[in-house]
Protein backbone atom coordinates (compact mmCIF):
# COMPACT_ATOMS: atom_id res chain seq x y z
CA UNK A 1 0.00 0.00 0.00
CA UNK A 2 1.09 3.55 -0.70
CA UNK A 3 1.78 5.57 2.47
CA UNK A 4 -0.92 8.04 3.47
CA UNK A 5 1.68 10.80 3.34
CA UNK A 6 1.67 10.37 -0.44
CA UNK A 7 -2.06 11.18 -0.53
CA UNK A 8 -1.64 14.16 1.81
CA UNK A 9 1.24 15.56 -0.27
CA UNK A 10 -0.81 15.28 -3.46
CA UNK A 11 -3.65 17.21 -1.89
CA UNK A 12 -1.48 20.32 -1.66
CA UNK A 13 -0.10 20.10 -5.18
CA UNK A 14 -2.78 22.51 -6.38
CA UNK A 15 -4.25 24.61 -3.53
CA UNK A 16 -6.90 26.06 -5.84
CA UNK A 17 -8.32 22.66 -6.74
CA UNK A 18 -8.09 21.57 -3.11
CA UNK A 19 -10.15 24.60 -2.11
CA UNK A 20 -12.71 23.81 -4.82
CA UNK A 21 -13.01 20.22 -3.59
CA UNK A 22 -13.36 21.27 0.06
CA UNK A 23 -15.96 23.96 -0.64
CA UNK A 24 -17.90 21.75 -3.04
CA UNK A 25 -18.15 18.91 -0.53
CA UNK A 26 -18.97 21.41 2.24
CA UNK A 27 -21.92 22.70 0.20
CA UNK A 28 -23.28 19.19 -0.38
CA UNK A 29 -22.90 18.16 3.26
CA UNK A 30 -24.40 21.42 4.53
CA UNK A 31 -27.49 21.05 2.33
CA UNK A 32 -28.00 17.48 3.50
CA UNK A 33 -27.63 18.58 7.13
CA UNK A 34 -30.17 21.38 6.60
CA UNK A 35 -32.67 18.93 5.09
CA UNK A 36 -32.08 16.45 7.93
CA UNK A 37 -32.53 19.17 10.56
CA UNK A 38 -35.76 20.44 8.96
CA UNK A 39 -37.15 16.94 8.59
CA UNK A 40 -36.23 15.97 12.15
CA UNK A 41 -37.40 19.25 13.67
CA UNK A 42 -40.83 19.14 12.05
CA UNK A 43 -41.27 15.45 12.86
CA UNK A 44 -40.21 15.89 16.48
CA UNK A 45 -42.39 18.93 17.17
CA UNK A 46 -45.47 17.17 15.79
CA UNK A 47 -44.80 13.94 17.66
CA UNK A 48 -44.11 15.80 20.94
CA UNK A 49 -47.20 18.01 20.66
CA UNK A 50 -49.63 15.19 21.36
CA UNK A 51 -49.89 13.40 24.68
CA UNK A 52 -50.83 9.72 24.81
CA UNK A 53 -52.87 10.45 27.97
CA UNK A 54 -55.01 13.13 26.32
CA UNK A 55 -58.11 12.39 24.26
CA UNK A 56 -59.77 14.82 21.87
CA UNK A 57 -63.54 14.84 21.49
CA UNK A 58 -64.15 16.21 17.99
CA UNK A 59 -67.14 16.59 15.75
CA UNK A 60 -67.88 13.38 13.86
CA UNK A 61 -66.26 13.59 10.43
CA UNK A 62 -63.75 16.25 11.47
CA UNK A 63 -61.03 13.98 12.80
CA UNK A 64 -58.51 15.34 10.29
CA UNK A 65 -58.62 18.96 11.48
CA UNK A 66 -59.70 20.46 14.78
CA UNK A 67 -60.22 23.78 12.95
CA UNK A 68 -63.16 22.28 11.05
CA UNK A 69 -64.65 20.59 14.10
CA UNK A 70 -67.77 21.82 15.86
CA UNK A 71 -69.40 20.23 18.89
CA UNK A 72 -72.16 21.37 21.21
CA UNK A 73 -71.14 23.32 24.32
CA UNK A 74 -73.01 20.86 26.56
CA UNK A 75 -70.74 18.04 25.36
CA UNK A 76 -68.03 19.14 27.81
CA UNK A 77 -70.25 18.81 30.88
CA UNK A 78 -71.81 15.55 29.69
CA UNK A 79 -68.41 14.01 28.99
CA UNK A 80 -67.06 15.11 32.37
CA UNK A 81 -69.93 13.51 34.25
CA UNK A 82 -70.18 10.37 32.09
CA UNK A 83 -66.59 9.29 31.53
CA UNK A 84 -64.72 7.65 34.37
CA UNK A 85 -60.94 7.61 34.83
CA UNK A 86 -60.60 11.30 33.98
CA UNK A 87 -57.60 12.80 35.79
CA UNK A 88 -58.07 15.49 38.41
CA UNK A 89 -56.04 17.95 40.46
CA UNK A 90 -57.31 19.11 43.86
CA UNK A 91 -60.75 17.79 42.98
CA UNK A 92 -60.92 19.61 39.63
CA UNK A 93 -61.30 17.23 36.72
CA UNK A 94 -58.94 17.61 33.75
CA UNK A 95 -61.53 18.48 31.12
CA UNK A 96 -60.78 21.43 28.85
CA UNK A 97 -63.44 22.83 26.48
CA UNK A 98 -61.64 24.73 23.71
CA UNK A 99 -62.18 26.74 20.54
CA UNK A 100 -59.40 26.63 17.92
CA UNK A 101 -59.49 29.26 15.22
CA UNK A 102 -57.30 30.89 12.59
CA UNK A 103 -57.87 34.62 12.78
CA UNK A 104 -56.16 37.92 12.03
CA UNK A 105 -54.24 39.98 14.54
CA UNK A 106 -52.56 43.36 14.27
CA UNK A 107 -49.88 45.01 16.38
CA UNK A 108 -48.78 48.61 16.26
CA UNK A 109 -46.50 49.35 13.32
CA UNK A 110 -47.11 46.04 11.53
CA UNK A 111 -49.50 44.69 8.93
CA UNK A 112 -52.31 42.29 9.75
CA UNK A 113 -51.10 38.72 10.35
CA UNK A 114 -52.92 35.40 10.50
CA UNK A 115 -52.52 33.62 13.83
CA UNK A 116 -53.68 30.41 15.47
CA UNK A 117 -55.82 31.45 18.45
CA UNK A 118 -57.02 29.02 21.11
CA UNK A 119 -59.89 29.87 23.44
CA UNK A 120 -59.35 28.16 26.80
CA UNK A 121 -60.26 28.15 30.48
CA UNK A 122 -58.01 27.65 33.50
CA UNK A 123 -58.64 23.91 33.18
CA UNK A 124 -56.50 23.84 30.04
CA UNK A 125 -53.42 23.85 32.28
CA UNK A 126 -54.59 20.57 33.84
CA UNK A 127 -54.67 18.96 30.40
CA UNK A 128 -51.73 20.58 28.61
CA UNK A 129 -49.13 19.88 31.26
CA UNK A 130 -46.19 21.04 29.15
CA UNK A 131 -47.43 24.62 29.32
CA UNK A 132 -45.46 26.75 31.78
CA UNK A 133 -45.88 30.48 32.35
CA UNK A 134 -42.59 32.26 31.71
CA UNK A 135 -43.75 35.85 32.22
CA UNK A 136 -46.91 37.53 33.43
CA UNK A 137 -50.06 35.56 34.27
CA UNK A 138 -52.98 33.64 32.81
CA UNK A 139 -55.24 35.99 30.80
CA UNK A 140 -58.43 37.47 32.14
CA UNK A 141 -61.26 38.87 30.02
CA UNK A 142 -59.84 41.37 27.55
CA UNK A 143 -56.38 39.81 27.65
CA UNK A 144 -54.35 37.19 25.79
CA UNK A 145 -51.40 34.94 26.53
CA UNK A 146 -48.84 34.23 23.81
CA UNK A 147 -46.46 31.35 23.19
CA UNK A 148 -42.79 32.23 23.37
CA UNK A 149 -42.34 31.52 19.62
CA UNK A 150 -45.51 33.27 18.46
CA UNK A 151 -43.56 36.37 17.42
CA UNK A 152 -41.48 34.23 15.07
CA UNK A 153 -44.50 32.45 13.62
CA UNK A 154 -46.15 35.82 12.91
CA UNK A 155 -43.02 37.49 11.54
CA UNK A 156 -42.98 40.16 14.26
CA UNK A 157 -40.30 41.54 16.54
CA UNK A 158 -40.01 39.77 19.88
CA UNK A 159 -40.88 43.01 21.72
CA UNK A 160 -44.23 43.25 19.90
CA UNK A 161 -45.73 40.47 22.02
CA UNK A 162 -44.30 41.24 25.44
CA UNK A 163 -46.61 41.58 28.51
CA UNK A 164 -48.36 44.94 28.51
CA UNK A 165 -48.42 45.32 24.72
CA UNK A 166 -51.71 45.88 22.89
CA UNK A 167 -52.82 43.43 20.19
CA UNK A 168 -55.89 43.82 17.99
CA UNK A 169 -57.73 40.54 17.47
CA UNK A 170 -60.69 40.80 15.09
CA UNK A 171 -61.01 44.57 15.67
CA UNK A 172 -60.90 44.16 19.47
CA UNK A 173 -57.92 45.62 21.33
CA UNK A 174 -56.57 43.13 23.84
CA UNK A 175 -53.63 43.29 26.21
CA UNK A 176 -50.84 40.71 26.42
CA UNK A 177 -51.00 39.36 29.97
CA UNK A 178 -48.32 36.67 29.82
CA UNK A 179 -45.90 34.55 27.82
CA UNK A 180 -45.87 30.77 28.11
CA UNK A 181 -43.56 27.98 27.03
CA UNK A 182 -44.47 24.46 25.97
CA UNK A 183 -41.08 23.03 24.98
CA UNK A 184 -41.02 21.04 21.77
CA UNK A 185 -44.70 21.58 20.86
CA UNK A 186 -46.62 23.66 18.33
CA UNK A 187 -48.45 25.36 21.21
CA UNK A 188 -45.47 27.69 21.62
CA UNK A 189 -46.57 29.44 18.41
CA UNK A 190 -50.18 29.94 19.49
CA UNK A 191 -52.12 32.77 21.11
CA UNK A 192 -54.40 31.81 24.01
CA UNK A 193 -57.32 33.86 25.28
CA UNK A 194 -60.35 33.27 27.52
CA UNK A 195 -62.84 30.93 25.88
CA UNK A 196 -65.76 33.31 26.40
CA UNK A 197 -63.87 36.18 24.74
CA UNK A 198 -63.02 34.19 21.62
CA UNK A 199 -66.56 32.88 21.27
CA UNK A 200 -67.89 36.41 21.60
CA UNK A 201 -65.46 37.84 19.04
CA UNK A 202 -66.09 35.06 16.52
CA UNK A 203 -69.87 34.95 17.18
CA UNK A 204 -69.53 31.24 17.75
CA UNK A 205 -71.90 29.16 19.89
CA UNK A 206 -70.19 25.78 19.58
CA UNK A 207 -66.82 24.44 20.72
CA UNK A 208 -64.06 23.06 18.52
CA UNK A 209 -63.18 20.20 20.84
CA UNK A 210 -63.02 18.95 24.40
CA UNK A 211 -59.67 17.69 25.66
CA UNK A 212 -59.66 15.05 28.41
CA UNK A 213 -56.66 13.78 30.37
CA UNK A 214 -57.17 10.16 31.33
CA UNK A 215 -55.69 8.19 34.18
CA UNK A 216 -54.42 4.93 32.76
CA UNK A 217 -55.08 3.42 29.35
CA UNK A 218 -58.85 3.92 29.33
CA UNK A 219 -59.39 5.19 25.81
CA UNK A 220 -61.97 2.46 25.27
CA UNK A 221 -64.38 4.05 27.76
CA UNK A 222 -64.18 7.38 25.91
CA UNK A 223 -64.71 5.70 22.55
CA UNK A 224 -67.71 3.82 23.98
CA UNK A 225 -69.17 7.11 25.28
CA UNK A 226 -69.03 8.69 21.80
CA UNK A 227 -70.75 5.66 20.28
CA UNK A 228 -73.51 5.66 22.90
CA UNK A 229 -74.24 9.40 22.72
CA UNK A 230 -75.14 9.59 19.06
CA UNK A 231 -77.06 12.81 19.73
CA UNK A 232 -73.78 14.64 20.41
CA UNK A 233 -72.19 13.51 17.10
CA UNK A 234 -68.73 13.06 18.60
CA UNK A 235 -65.58 11.20 17.63
CA UNK A 236 -62.78 10.31 20.05
CA UNK A 237 -59.12 10.46 19.06
CA UNK A 238 -55.97 10.26 21.10
CA UNK A 239 -54.08 13.54 20.92
CA UNK A 240 -50.91 11.66 19.96
CA UNK A 241 -52.76 9.97 17.08
CA UNK A 242 -54.11 13.31 15.89
CA UNK A 243 -50.63 14.80 15.60
CA UNK A 244 -49.34 11.58 14.02
CA UNK A 245 -51.89 12.15 11.25
CA UNK A 246 -50.69 15.74 10.91
CA UNK A 247 -47.13 14.46 10.62
CA UNK A 248 -48.23 12.23 7.75
CA UNK A 249 -49.98 15.20 6.14
CA UNK A 250 -46.75 17.23 6.25
CA UNK A 251 -44.61 14.37 4.91
CA UNK A 252 -44.58 15.90 1.37
CA UNK A 253 -43.21 19.15 2.82
CA UNK A 254 -40.36 17.24 4.44
CA UNK A 255 -39.86 15.39 1.17
CA UNK A 256 -39.53 18.70 -0.68
CA UNK A 257 -36.71 19.68 1.70
CA UNK A 258 -34.88 16.46 0.84
CA UNK A 259 -35.55 16.94 -2.88
CA UNK A 260 -34.19 20.49 -2.81
CA UNK A 261 -31.07 19.30 -1.01
CA UNK A 262 -30.69 16.45 -3.52
CA UNK A 263 -30.91 18.76 -6.53
CA UNK A 264 -28.34 21.18 -5.13
CA UNK A 265 -26.14 18.32 -4.02
CA UNK A 266 -26.30 16.74 -7.50
CA UNK A 267 -25.02 19.92 -9.12
CA UNK A 268 -22.24 20.20 -6.54
CA UNK A 269 -21.28 16.54 -7.00
CA UNK A 270 -21.02 16.94 -10.76
CA UNK A 271 -18.82 19.97 -10.24
CA UNK A 272 -16.72 17.99 -7.78
CA UNK A 273 -16.27 15.16 -10.30
CA UNK A 274 -15.02 17.65 -12.86
CA UNK A 275 -12.55 18.95 -10.29
CA UNK A 276 -11.28 15.43 -9.57
CA UNK A 277 -11.04 14.59 -13.26
CA UNK A 278 -8.98 17.73 -13.76
CA UNK A 279 -6.81 16.87 -10.75
CA UNK A 280 -6.17 13.23 -11.70
CA UNK A 281 -5.83 13.60 -15.50
CA UNK A 282 -2.32 15.15 -15.48
CA UNK A 283 -1.09 12.29 -13.26
CA UNK A 284 -1.72 9.39 -15.65
CA UNK A 285 2.00 8.96 -16.34
CA UNK A 286 2.82 9.23 -12.61
CA UNK A 287 0.25 6.56 -11.80
CA UNK A 288 1.64 4.36 -14.58
CA UNK A 289 5.12 4.78 -13.08
CA UNK A 290 3.81 3.61 -9.72
CA UNK A 291 2.44 0.50 -11.41
CA UNK A 292 5.77 -0.04 -13.16
CA UNK A 293 7.71 -0.11 -9.87
CA UNK A 294 5.36 -2.65 -8.36
CA UNK A 295 2.30 -0.98 -6.85
CA UNK A 296 -0.96 -2.70 -7.77
CA UNK A 297 -3.96 -0.94 -9.20
CA UNK A 298 -5.97 -1.58 -6.05
CA UNK A 299 -3.32 0.07 -3.90
CA UNK A 300 -3.20 3.09 -6.22
CA UNK A 301 -6.99 3.35 -6.33
CA UNK A 302 -7.07 3.18 -2.53
CA UNK A 303 -4.56 6.06 -2.38
CA UNK A 304 -6.70 8.14 -4.76
CA UNK A 305 -9.75 7.43 -2.62
CA UNK A 306 -7.75 8.55 0.41
CA UNK A 307 -7.02 11.88 -1.27
CA UNK A 308 -10.65 12.45 -2.19
CA UNK A 309 -11.92 11.34 1.23
CA UNK A 310 -9.51 13.61 3.10
CA UNK A 311 -10.64 16.59 1.04
CA UNK A 312 -14.32 15.74 1.54
CA UNK A 313 -13.85 15.23 5.28
CA UNK A 314 -12.27 18.68 5.46
CA UNK A 315 -15.37 19.97 3.68
CA UNK A 316 -17.55 18.06 6.14
CA UNK A 317 -15.76 19.76 9.03
CA UNK A 318 -16.35 23.16 7.42
CA UNK A 319 -20.04 22.31 6.88
CA UNK A 320 -20.43 21.18 10.50
CA UNK A 321 -18.89 24.40 11.81
CA UNK A 322 -21.12 26.51 9.55
CA UNK A 323 -24.18 24.51 10.63
CA UNK A 324 -23.39 25.02 14.32
CA UNK A 325 -22.83 28.71 13.71
CA UNK A 326 -25.74 29.55 11.40
CA UNK A 327 -28.21 26.66 11.66
CA UNK A 328 -28.34 25.46 15.26
CA UNK A 329 -31.08 27.26 17.19
CA UNK A 330 -32.78 28.83 14.16
CA UNK A 331 -36.58 28.93 14.42
CA UNK A 332 -38.50 27.77 11.35
CA UNK A 333 -42.22 28.47 10.93
CA UNK A 334 -44.82 26.43 9.08
CA UNK A 335 -48.58 26.65 8.79
CA UNK A 336 -49.53 25.45 12.29
CA UNK A 337 -46.50 26.35 14.36
CA UNK A 338 -42.77 26.71 14.62
CA UNK A 339 -39.86 24.49 15.50
CA UNK A 340 -36.22 25.02 16.35
CA UNK A 341 -33.50 23.51 14.18
CA UNK A 342 -30.92 21.48 16.08
CA UNK A 343 -27.62 20.05 14.88
CA UNK A 344 -28.20 16.84 16.80
CA UNK A 345 -25.86 13.83 16.83
CA UNK A 346 -28.16 12.24 14.25
CA UNK A 347 -27.88 15.25 11.92
CA UNK A 348 -24.10 15.35 12.43
CA UNK A 349 -23.91 11.62 11.68
CA UNK A 350 -25.85 12.07 8.45
CA UNK A 351 -23.44 14.84 7.46
CA UNK A 352 -20.41 12.68 8.23
CA UNK A 353 -21.85 9.77 6.25
CA UNK A 354 -22.51 12.09 3.32
CA UNK A 355 -18.92 13.36 3.41
CA UNK A 356 -17.50 9.83 3.47
CA UNK A 357 -19.77 8.76 0.60
CA UNK A 358 -18.70 11.76 -1.47
CA UNK A 359 -15.04 11.03 -0.88
CA UNK A 360 -15.25 7.34 -1.69
CA UNK A 361 -17.66 7.38 -4.61
CA UNK A 362 -16.39 10.61 -6.10
CA UNK A 363 -12.87 9.26 -6.58
CA UNK A 364 -13.86 6.07 -8.40
CA UNK A 365 -14.77 7.39 -11.91
CA UNK A 366 -11.72 9.68 -12.34
CA UNK A 367 -9.51 7.04 -10.70
CA UNK A 368 -10.62 4.38 -13.17
CA UNK A 369 -9.95 6.78 -16.01
CA UNK A 370 -6.33 7.01 -14.86
CA UNK A 371 -5.89 3.26 -14.25
CA UNK A 372 -7.63 1.71 -17.25
CA UNK A 373 -5.19 2.74 -20.06
CA UNK A 374 -2.58 0.04 -20.88
CA UNK A 375 0.68 0.58 -19.04
CA UNK A 376 2.87 1.26 -22.13
CA UNK A 377 0.53 3.95 -23.49
CA UNK A 378 0.08 5.46 -20.01
CA UNK A 379 3.88 5.73 -19.58
CA UNK A 380 4.10 7.58 -22.92
CA UNK A 381 1.28 9.90 -21.91
CA UNK A 382 2.03 13.61 -21.93
CA UNK A 383 -0.03 14.18 -18.74
N, C-alpha and C positions, 0 to 999 in steps of 0.2 A: 504494500500500500504506500501511496505517496504521503509524505508527512503533511500534517495540517498547516505547517508553516508555509508550504508551497501555495496552498489555497489563500491564506491570509495575504501573502506577498502579492499574489495576482490581483487581489481586490484593489490594491492601491496603485496598480499600474496606470489606471486612468481615473483620477478623482471625479471627473465630470460624469462619467458613466456610473461610477459607484453612487454618486449623489442621486442620479436619475433612478437607479434601482432601489435605493433606500426610500426615496420619496414616493415612488410608484407603489411599492409594497405597503408603505405607511398609509397611503390613501385607501387601498383595498381593505386593509385590516380595520382602519377607522370606520369605513362605511359599514362593514360587517358588524363591528361592535355597536354602532349606532342602531342598526336594525335589531340586534339582539337585545339591547337595552330598552328600546321602544316596545318590542314584542313582550319582553318579560315584565316591564312596568305596567303595561295595560292589562296583561293577564293577571298579575298579582293584585292590582288594585280592585279588579272585578271579583276575584275569588275571595279576597279579604273583606269585601264590603258586606257579604251575606253571612249571617250566623246560622249554624245548624240548629240552634235552639229556638230561633224565631220562625214564626209561621205568618204568612201574609194571607189575609182574607180579601180576595179581589172579586170584582164582578165577574160572573160566569161569562166566558168567552174573551176575557181581557187578560188572560194569564201572560201574554207576551209583553205587555206594557202597562205599568201602573198609571201612566198618564192618561190612558184611555178608559181606565176602570172607574166605575161609579157604583156605589153601594148605599143602601139606606142608612141614615144616621142611627136608627134604632138597632142596627146590626151589632154595634159595639157593645151596647148594654146586654143584648140577648146572648152574644157570644161569651161575655164575661160571666154571666150567671149560669150558662149551660155547659161550658167546657171545664172539665176538671183538669187538675195538674198544671194550671197556669201559675207561673212564678209570682211571688209577692215580696214586697219589702215593707216592713213595719205595718203589715196588714193591708197595704195598698197593692192591688193586683196589677201585674205588668201587662196592661192592655192599653194600646196607644191608637186612638182614632186619628187619622191623618188625611190631609189633602195635599196632593202633589200636583204642581202646576208649573208650566213654562210661561213666564210673563216678562214684561219689560220693566226695567228699572233705569233711573237716571240719577246721576250725581252731579254736583256743581262742576261746571267746566268740562263736561264730557257728553258725548252723544248717548242716545238711548241704547241700552244693551239688553239682550235677552238672558234671563237668569232662571235657574231652577229654584223655585220657592216651595218650601214645605211648611204647611200649617200643622202645628203640633200643640200638645198640652204638656204640663209638667211630667206626665206619665211617660212621655217619650224617652226620658232619661233612664227609666227602669227597663226599657226594651233595648235601646241602643246604648249598650254599656261601654262602647269605645269612646263615646262623646265625653269630652272633658272641657270645662270652661277654662280658657287661658286668661281672658281679661273680661272685666265687667261682670254682668249677671244675666240670668235668664230673662227674656223679653216680657214686658207687660204689654197691655193694650196700647197701640200706637208706637210700638218699638219692634225691632228685628234683632236677630243674632246671626252673625255671619261665620262661615267656615274660614279657617286661616288661609286657605288657598283660593277663596272666592275672588279676590282681587285679580289673581292671575287668570282665572277662568273667564272673567269679564273683560280682561284687557285694560284694567285700571291701575292707578298707582296704589301702593299698599296703604298710603295715608288716607285714601278716599273712603275706606271702610273701617276706620278706627272708631272705637266707642266715642259717642258724642256727635258724630257726623250725621248729617241729614241725607236721607235717600228717598227718592220719589218712586213709589211702587204703584203703578196704575193710577197715576194722578194724585195719590195720597202721600203726603210728606211724613215719613217715619224716621225715627231716631235709632241709630245703632246703639244697642245696649250692651253687647258683649261679643266676644270672639271665642269660638270653640275649636278644638282639635278633635279629630277622629282618625288617628294615624293609620295610613294605608288604605283608606276607604274613599269612595266618591263623595261621601257626606261633607268632606272638608271643602268642597267647592259649592256647597249649597247655601241658601239663605233661609233661615227659620224664622217664623213669626207665629204669634198666637193663632190657633185654629179659627177662633171666632172672627178675627180680623181678616184673614184670608178669605173666608167664606163670604164675609160682607163685601169685600172689595170685588170679588169675582162673581157676586150674585149667585152663589152656588148653594144648593140645599143639601146635596149628597156629599158623602165622603169618597175619597179615592180608595182607601184600604183601611183595614184594621190590622195592627201588628201585635201578635201575642208572643210572649216568651214562655216556653214550656219548661217544666221540670221533668227531666227524663225524656226518653224517646217515646213520646205519646202522640205522635203525629196522627196516628190512626183515629184517635178520638175526635180530633179536629176535622179530619176528612169525613168521618161519619156524621158529625154535626151538619156540615154543609150539604150532605146528601139527604138528611132528614128534613132540613128546613128549606124546602124547595121554594117557599114564598119569598125568601131573602135573595135568591139567585146568586149564591156565593160559590167561589172556588177556593180551595186551600192549596197553598204552595209554600214549601220551605223557602226561606229567604235565600239560603245558599243555592238552592236549585234555580231560583229566579235569576240570580246573577250569573250562574253557570250558563243559562240560556243567553243572557246578554253577551257573555264572553264568546259564545258561538256566533252570535250576530255580528260581532266586531272582528271575527276571524279574517274576513277579506281585507279589512283595514291593516291588520298586522301583516297579511300576505303582501299588500302593496309596499310596505316598508322593506320587506325582504326583496321584492322584485326590483325596487329602485336601487337598493344596494347591489343586487346582482348585475344590473345593467351598467352601473358605474364601475363596478369591479371588473366586468368583462372588458370594458374599454381600457382600464388601467393594466389588466393582464396582457392584453394584446400589445400595448405599448411596452410593457416589461419584456415580452418575448423579443420584440424588435431590438431592445437594448442588449439582451443577452446574445442574440444572433450577431449583432455588431461587435460585441465584446469577444465572442469566441471565434468568429470568422478569421481574424488575422493570425490566429494561433494554430491553424491546421498543421503547418510544418512543425511547430514546436511539439504538438501532441503526437505527430508521427515520429518525431525523434525520441520521445519518451517510450513509444512502442518498440522502436528499434533497439533501445538499450535494455529492454526486458520487462517493462511495465505492461501489464495486461489491460485490455480495454475496459474491463470492469473496474479495475483500480483507478484508471484515468476518469471514467465516468463518475465514480464515487467522489473523486477530488473536485470535479466540476460541480457536482451537486453540493458539496461542502461550500464552495464559493457562493453559489446562489443562495443557499440556506443561511449562511452568515449574513449576507446582505439583507435578506428578507427579515431575519430576526432583528437586525438593527432597525429596520423599518417598523417592525412590530413594537419594539421598545419606544420608538418615537410616537407611534399611534397610541400606545397605552398612556404615555405622559400627556399627550394632547387630550385624550379622553378624560383623564383625571382632572385636567385643568379646566376644560371647557364643557364637558358633558356631565360629569358627576354632580348631582344636585340640581340640575336644570328641571324646571317644572314644565310639563307638556299638557296642554288642554285638549280635550275632545268633547263630543257633543253632550255627555252627561256628567263630566267631571274633569279632574286633573290628576296627574300622577307625576312622581318625581323619578327622574332617570338615575340609576345607580350603576356604577361600574363594579358589579358584584364579581366574586370569584368565577361564577359561571360565564359571565360576559368576557372576563379576562381570559378564561380558558378557551372560549370560542375564538377570540382574537389570536391567541397563541397557536391554536390548531390551524387557523387560516394562514398565518405566517409560515408555518412549517410546510403546509401543503403547497403554497406558492413557491417556496424555495426548492422543494423536491421536484414537483411536476414541471415547474418553469424551466428547469435546467435540462430536462430530458430531450426535447426536440432540437435545440441548438447543439447539445452535446452529441447527439446521434449524427447530426450533419457534419461534425468535425471528425467523427470516428469511422463513419461508413466508407469514405474513399479508400481505395487500395493503398497499401503502404508506399509503394514506389511513386505513385502519382502524388500522394500527399507530401512526400519528402521533396518533390520537385515543385511544390506549390509556391507561389510568390507571396502567400499570406504571412 
